[in-house]
Amino acid sequence: MVGQAEVITNIKDMKLQEWLNHRKKGIGGSDAAAVTGVNPFSTPMEVFLKKTDQIPSNKEDNEAMRIGRDLEDYVADRFCEKRTKDTGEEVKVWNVNQMLRHPEYKFMIADLEKRVVGEDALLECKTTVDYNNNWINDSFPDMVAIQAQHYLAVTGYGKAYLAVLILNSRQFKYYEIKRNEEIIEMLIEIEKGFWENNVKVGNPPEIDGSKASEQLLKDMYPEAKEGKTKQLEPDIEVLIEEREEYKEIEKKYKTLRKGIENKIKDQLGEAEVGILNGEEVVKWKNINSTRFNKKKLKEEHPDIYKKYIYESSYRRLYL
């Protein structure tokens, strides 16, 4: 056992498809972030479809995923080195080569990377780029926090360490995430509802407005069958009306936002940087860009233009 958790199976040297089959038996850490709506790369609907075998469980491997796997032990070593220096006591971690589950809520499962020797703690290792400043100062993405609390719920551990290597800024950081009973209770309630009311009975959750949902629909229905029609449910009228209402609201608030931005620009005048209480709060910078004149190339060098154009396909919604 790892903490209070029960062992489902040993996953060392397990083949990918077998591991994915075990994952279908419950909600994992990344699933928890999706189910609670804080995973920008996945949605409750995608998790539902995977758990019910309606879409493949495995996403196509990419370079970022490969780098994360290859550097996991390096990040763990850096954590041990930094933590030892900070505390003055040697810190070691062990691999957890087991798939775990909560002793009471069997649908809550966990694939831990490491646990900290001699501490009531686990270690999560991340490799990322931080173009959106998600890891500045002492902050980190909500998705990671939910994942950590899910693992703490399954194991019963008191805290999690989060070690991250930020590639674009060449930084290494680690954080301590303490067990939060309020969040864990919320997670149990949400995950239980999703598992029992959606997955077990085959009842799909609602599609939301996230980019992840948009991408999921593109992947599921990449092309329309020309000439095919479908009788829609009566509630489509309500959806169309709501869309028009939100479109008007969006237009209104976009105009209001632009008005606020213009007032800020007016205060700045010719200044590039605005200062308040000794700190930079706003910038209105000069931006130089180079653009490609496709129209001119087409007119003056049509043969070259034809050589480099390509046809793409996508679906557009008309109301």
ChimeraX attribute file (.defattr): number of C-alpha atoms within 10 A of each C-alpha:
attribute: neighborCount
match mode: 1-to-1
recipient: residues
	/A:1	11
	/A:2	18
	/A:3	14
	/A:4	17
	/A:5	24
	/A:6	19
	/A:7	16
	/A:8	16
	/A:9	14
	/A:10	13
	/A:11	16
	/A:12	12
	/A:13	8
	/A:14	12
	/A:15	9
	/A:16	10
	/A:17	11
	/A:18	10
	/A:19	16
	/A:20	16
	/A:21	12
	/A:22	14
	/A:23	19
	/A:24	18
	/A:25	17
	/A:26	18
	/A:27	26
	/A:28	24
	/A:29	23
	/A:30	20
	/A:31	26
	/A:32	29
	/A:33	26
	/A:34	24
	/A:35	24
	/A:36	17
	/A:37	16
	/A:38	18
	/A:39	22
	/A:40	14
	/A:41	16
	/A:42	21
	/A:43	28
	/A:44	24
	/A:45	20
	/A:46	25
	/A:47	24
	/A:48	25
	/A:49	17
	/A:50	17
	/A:51	23
	/A:52	20
	/A:53	12
	/A:54	10
	/A:55	14
	/A:56	13
	/A:57	18
	/A:58	10
	/A:59	6
	/A:60	7
	/A:61	8
	/A:62	8
	/A:63	8
	/A:64	12
	/A:65	12
	/A:66	10
	/A:67	12
	/A:68	17
	/A:69	14
	/A:70	12
	/A:71	15
	/A:72	20
	/A:73	15
	/A:74	14
	/A:75	22
	/A:76	24
	/A:77	16
	/A:78	18
	/A:79	26
	/A:80	19
	/A:81	14
	/A:82	17
	/A:83	16
	/A:84	14
	/A:85	12
	/A:86	10
	/A:87	9
	/A:88	9
	/A:89	10
	/A:90	13
	/A:91	18
	/A:92	18
	/A:93	19
	/A:94	13
	/A:95	15
	/A:96	17
	/A:97	16
	/A:98	19
	/A:99	22
	/A:100	26
	/A:101	29
	/A:102	21
	/A:103	16
	/A:104	11
	/A:105	14
	/A:106	17
	/A:107	20
	/A:108	27
	/A:109	31
	/A:110	27
	/A:111	16
	/A:112	21
	/A:113	18
	/A:114	21
	/A:115	21
	/A:116	17
	/A:117	13
	/A:118	9
	/A:119	13
	/A:120	15
	/A:121	23
	/A:122	28
	/A:123	24
	/A:124	22
	/A:125	22
	/A:126	20
	/A:127	20
	/A:128	16
	/A:129	16
	/A:130	14
	/A:131	10
	/A:132	7
	/A:133	11
	/A:134	13
	/A:135	16
	/A:136	9
	/A:137	8
	/A:138	10
	/A:139	11
	/A:140	15
	/A:141	12
	/A:142	15
	/A:143	20
	/A:144	18
	/A:145	19
	/A:146	23
	/A:147	21
	/A:148	26
	/A:149	26
	/A:150	29
	/A:151	29
	/A:152	28
	/A:153	27
	/A:154	28
	/A:155	25
	/A:156	19
	/A:157	21
	/A:158	17
	/A:159	20
	/A:160	23
	/A:161	20
	/A:162	21
	/A:163	23
	/A:164	24
	/A:165	24
	/A:166	17
	/A:167	12
	/A:168	10
	/A:169	11
	/A:170	8
	/A:171	9
	/A:172	16
	/A:173	17
	/A:174	20
	/A:175	16
	/A:176	13
	/A:177	17
	/A:178	16
	/A:179	20
	/A:180	13
	/A:181	12
	/A:182	8
	/A:183	15
	/A:184	18
	/A:185	12
	/A:186	12
	/A:187	21
	/A:188	18
	/A:189	11
	/A:190	14
	/A:191	23
	/A:192	17
	/A:193	12
	/A:194	22
	/A:195	21
	/A:196	13
	/A:197	14
	/A:198	17
	/A:199	19
	/A:200	12
	/A:201	10
	/A:202	14
	/A:203	14
	/A:204	17
	/A:205	18
	/A:206	9
	/A:207	14
	/A:208	13
	/A:209	9
	/A:210	15
	/A:211	13
	/A:212	19
	/A:213	19
	/A:214	13
	/A:215	14
	/A:216	18
	/A:217	13
	/A:218	13
	/A:219	11
	/A:220	9
	/A:221	11
	/A:222	13
	/A:223	11
	/A:224	9
	/A:225	8
	/A:226	6
	/A:227	5
	/A:228	6
	/A:229	7
	/A:230	5
	/A:231	5
	/A:232	8
	/A:233	7
	/A:234	8
	/A:235	8
	/A:236	10
	/A:237	11
	/A:238	10
	/A:239	11
	/A:240	12
	/A:241	11
	/A:242	12
	/A:243	13
	/A:244	13
	/A:245	12
	/A:246	12
	/A:247	11
	/A:248	12
	/A:249	12
	/A:250	12
	/A:251	12
	/A:252	11
	/A:253	11
	/A:254	12
	/A:255	12
	/A:256	12
	/A:257	11
	/A:258	11
	/A:259	12
	/A:260	12
	/A:261	11
	/A:262	12
	/A:263	11
	/A:264	15
	/A:265	17
	/A:266	11
	/A:267	10
	/A:268	16
	/A:269	12
	/A:270	10
	/A:271	12
	/A:272	12
	/A:273	14
	/A:274	17
	/A:275	11
	/A:276	8
	/A:277	6
	/A:278	7
	/A:279	9
	/A:280	10
	/A:281	10
	/A:282	14
	/A:283	14
	/A:284	14
	/A:285	10
	/A:286	7
	/A:287	5
	/A:288	6
	/A:289	5
	/A:290	5
	/A:291	6
	/A:292	7
	/A:293	8
	/A:294	9
	/A:295	11
	/A:296	11
	/A:297	14
	/A:298	13
	/A:299	10
	/A:300	10
	/A:301	11
	/A:302	12
	/A:303	11
	/A:304	11
	/A:305	15
	/A:306	11
	/A:307	8
	/A:308	7
	/A:309	8
	/A:310	6
	/A:311	4
	/A:312	5
	/A:313	7
	/A:314	8
	/A:315	10
	/A:316	5
	/A:317	4
	/A:318	4
	/A:319	5
